């Protein structure tokens, strides 16, 4: 049975990380490993990883999301790779249904879930009640709910190792973050792979856990800078191809 390497980049989000790990352990029956890459946290994040007996990389300072994820990917042993934000809570059938979608066709490269907080088509419009209730409503296996899209947002980003071997790691020029996921999806499409939303998976996403610690104006400038970087790299505005 295929093993999934779950790579979590975190920065000063000890309690969020603790909750995230708890839900993974509670709701994941498939083979997996967790790798935490700690971006120079000062809140005792490393202690959580030791307590949970989880593989972790402790960085001296905040290297940003793309670089941290790449460090995790380099030591991952799984056949399948999952980049997961520290502020995500998973629920029943989450990984099974996503894996079923990912391996349903050879040319599917990246799969993501539905959530309460994301840009684009992964955000649901139904009101959030509780994680358990949402999972009971949305997480029953149903391939009829799978949806082909042009991008998957990086908060919960499942892909095949063969894709990594074909197109490489995340592009670290987008550090500390934003548009590295769009870039990866664009590269996957250019290599002949599809992106899919597993519409039979809901995960809860707090949203902006790391970037929320920064000045709002600085975040806006970073987003615009990285959008322009994407345009300079590919000669296309990501808003044109994203649906």
C-alpha positions as CSV (number, residue, x, y, z in Angstrom):
1,X,0.0,0.0,0.0
2,X,1.3,3.4,-0.9
3,X,2.7,5.6,1.9
4,X,2.0,9.4,2.0
5,X,4.6,11.8,3.3
6,X,2.8,14.7,5.0
7,X,5.0,17.8,5.1
8,X,4.0,20.6,7.4
9,X,5.8,23.9,7.3
10,X,5.2,25.9,10.5
11,X,6.1,29.2,12.1
12,X,5.1,30.1,15.7
13,X,1.9,28.1,15.5
14,X,2.4,25.5,18.2
15,X,-1.3,25.1,19.2
16,X,-2.4,25.0,15.6
17,X,0.2,22.4,14.8
18,X,-0.8,20.3,17.8
19,X,-4.4,20.3,16.7
20,X,-3.4,19.5,13.1
21,X,-1.3,16.5,14.1
22,X,-4.1,15.3,16.4
23,X,-6.6,15.2,13.6
24,X,-4.2,13.5,11.2
25,X,-3.5,10.7,13.8
26,X,-7.2,10.4,14.5
27,X,-8.6,10.3,11.0
28,X,-5.8,8.7,8.9
29,X,-5.9,4.9,8.4
30,X,-3.6,4.8,5.3
31,X,0.2,4.5,5.7
32,X,1.8,7.9,6.3
33,X,4.7,9.8,7.8
34,X,4.6,13.4,9.2
35,X,7.6,15.7,8.6
36,X,7.5,19.1,10.2
37,X,9.7,21.8,9.0
38,X,9.9,24.5,11.7
39,X,10.8,27.9,10.3
40,X,12.6,29.3,13.3
41,X,9.7,29.2,15.8
42,X,10.3,30.5,19.3
43,X,7.1,29.2,20.9
44,X,8.1,25.6,21.7
45,X,7.1,24.0,18.4
46,X,10.1,21.7,18.6
47,X,8.8,20.4,21.9
48,X,5.5,19.4,20.3
49,X,7.3,17.5,17.6
50,X,9.4,15.6,20.2
51,X,6.4,14.8,22.3
52,X,4.5,13.5,19.2
53,X,7.7,11.6,18.1
54,X,7.5,13.2,14.7
55,X,10.4,13.8,12.3
56,X,11.2,17.5,12.2
57,X,13.7,19.9,10.7
58,X,14.4,22.9,12.9
59,X,15.6,26.0,11.0
60,X,17.4,28.9,12.6
61,X,15.2,31.5,11.0
62,X,12.1,31.8,8.8
63,X,13.1,30.6,5.4
64,X,9.5,30.8,4.0
65,X,7.0,28.3,2.8
66,X,8.6,27.1,-0.5
67,X,12.1,26.5,0.9
68,X,10.7,24.8,4.0
69,X,8.5,22.5,1.9
70,X,11.4,21.6,-0.3
71,X,13.5,20.6,2.7
72,X,10.8,18.3,3.8
73,X,10.3,16.9,0.3
74,X,14.0,16.1,0.1
75,X,13.8,13.7,3.1
76,X,10.3,12.3,2.4
77,X,10.1,8.6,1.8
78,X,6.5,8.4,0.5
79,X,5.2,7.3,-2.9
80,X,2.8,10.2,-2.5
81,X,3.6,13.7,-1.2
82,X,1.3,16.1,0.7
83,X,2.1,19.7,1.5
84,X,-0.2,20.7,4.4
85,X,-0.5,24.0,6.2
86,X,-0.2,23.9,10.0
87,X,-3.6,25.5,10.4
88,X,-5.6,22.7,8.7
89,X,-7.8,20.2,10.5
90,X,-8.6,17.0,8.7
91,X,-11.5,14.7,9.1
92,X,-12.8,11.2,8.2
93,X,-11.9,9.7,4.8
94,X,-9.8,12.7,4.0
95,X,-6.7,11.0,2.7
96,X,-8.4,7.9,1.4
97,X,-10.7,9.9,-0.8
98,X,-7.9,12.2,-2.1
99,X,-5.7,9.2,-2.9
100,X,-8.5,7.5,-4.7
101,X,-8.9,10.6,-6.8
102,X,-5.2,11.0,-7.4
103,X,-4.7,7.5,-8.6
104,X,-7.9,7.1,-10.5
105,X,-6.1,8.2,-13.7
106,X,-2.4,8.1,-14.7
107,X,-2.4,11.8,-15.9
108,X,-3.8,13.2,-12.6
109,X,-0.9,14.9,-10.9
110,X,-2.2,17.1,-8.1
111,X,-5.4,16.8,-5.9
112,X,-6.8,19.2,-3.3
113,X,-9.9,19.1,-1.0
114,X,-12.8,21.4,-0.4
115,X,-12.5,23.8,2.5
116,X,-14.1,26.8,4.3
117,X,-11.2,29.2,3.5
118,X,-9.3,29.3,0.2
119,X,-9.2,31.3,-3.0
120,X,-10.9,29.9,-6.1
121,X,-13.2,26.9,-6.5
122,X,-12.1,24.9,-3.5
123,X,-14.0,27.2,-1.1
124,X,-17.5,25.9,-0.3
125,X,-20.4,28.3,0.0
126,X,-22.2,26.3,2.7
127,X,-22.0,27.7,6.3
128,X,-19.5,25.9,8.6
129,X,-21.1,24.1,11.5
130,X,-18.5,21.7,13.0
131,X,-15.7,19.6,11.6
132,X,-17.6,16.4,12.3
133,X,-20.8,17.6,10.9
134,X,-19.2,18.9,7.7
135,X,-17.3,15.6,7.3
136,X,-20.5,13.6,7.7
137,X,-22.1,15.7,5.0
138,X,-19.2,15.9,2.6
139,X,-16.7,13.1,3.1
140,X,-18.6,10.1,1.8
141,X,-16.7,8.6,-1.2
142,X,-18.2,9.9,-4.4
143,X,-16.1,10.1,-7.6
144,X,-19.0,12.0,-9.2
145,X,-17.9,15.0,-7.1
146,X,-14.4,15.1,-8.5
147,X,-13.7,18.2,-10.6
148,X,-11.0,19.1,-13.1
149,X,-9.5,22.5,-12.4
150,X,-6.4,24.6,-13.5
151,X,-5.0,25.1,-10.0
152,X,-5.0,23.6,-6.5
153,X,-4.2,25.9,-3.6
154,X,-1.2,24.9,-1.5
155,X,-2.8,24.6,1.9
156,X,-3.5,20.9,1.2
157,X,-1.6,19.8,-1.9
158,X,-1.4,16.1,-2.7
159,X,0.7,14.9,-5.6
160,X,2.5,11.9,-7.0
161,X,6.3,11.4,-6.5
162,X,6.6,10.9,-10.3
163,X,5.4,14.5,-10.7
164,X,8.2,15.7,-8.4
165,X,10.7,13.6,-10.3
166,X,9.5,15.1,-13.6
167,X,9.2,18.8,-12.7
168,X,11.2,19.2,-9.6
169,X,10.8,21.1,-6.3
170,X,8.8,24.3,-5.6
171,X,10.4,27.4,-7.0
172,X,12.1,29.2,-4.1
173,X,12.1,32.5,-5.9
174,X,8.5,32.9,-4.6
175,X,9.7,32.8,-1.0
176,X,8.5,33.5,1.6
177,X,5.2,32.4,-0.1
178,X,2.3,33.1,-2.6
179,X,2.1,31.9,-6.2
180,X,4.6,29.0,-5.6
181,X,1.5,26.7,-5.8
182,X,0.2,28.4,-9.0
183,X,3.7,28.0,-10.5
184,X,3.8,24.3,-9.6
185,X,0.3,23.7,-11.1
186,X,1.4,25.5,-14.2
187,X,4.5,23.4,-14.5
188,X,2.4,20.2,-13.9
189,X,0.0,21.2,-16.7
190,X,2.9,21.9,-19.1
191,X,4.1,18.3,-18.3
192,X,0.7,16.9,-19.2
193,X,-0.8,16.4,-15.8
194,X,-4.3,17.3,-14.6
195,X,-5.3,19.0,-11.3
196,X,-8.4,17.8,-9.5
197,X,-10.6,18.9,-6.6
198,X,-11.7,15.9,-4.6
199,X,-15.2,17.2,-4.0
200,X,-15.8,14.3,-1.6
201,X,-13.2,15.7,0.9
202,X,-13.7,18.6,3.3
203,X,-10.9,19.9,5.6
204,X,-11.1,22.9,7.9
205,X,-8.6,25.7,7.2
206,X,-8.1,28.5,9.7
207,X,-6.3,30.6,7.0
208,X,-3.4,33.0,7.0
209,X,-1.9,31.5,10.2
210,X,1.7,32.5,9.3
211,X,1.1,35.5,7.0
212,X,-1.5,36.8,9.5
213,X,1.4,37.6,11.8
214,X,2.7,40.1,9.3
215,X,1.7,43.7,8.5
216,X,-1.3,43.7,6.1
217,X,0.3,46.2,3.8
218,X,3.5,44.1,3.6
219,X,1.5,41.0,2.7
220,X,-0.3,42.9,-0.1
221,X,3.1,44.1,-1.5
222,X,4.4,40.5,-1.3
223,X,1.4,39.1,-3.2
224,X,1.8,41.7,-5.9
225,X,5.5,41.2,-6.1
226,X,5.1,37.4,-6.5
227,X,2.3,37.8,-9.0
228,X,4.6,40.0,-11.2
229,X,7.3,37.4,-10.7
230,X,5.0,34.7,-12.1
231,X,4.2,37.0,-15.1
232,X,7.9,37.6,-15.7
233,X,8.6,33.9,-15.6
234,X,5.7,32.6,-17.8
235,X,4.6,35.7,-19.8
236,X,1.0,35.2,-18.5
237,X,-1.1,36.7,-15.8
238,X,-2.2,33.8,-13.5
239,X,-5.7,35.3,-13.4
240,X,-6.1,34.5,-17.1
241,X,-5.7,30.7,-16.8
242,X,-7.0,30.1,-13.3
243,X,-10.5,28.8,-12.9
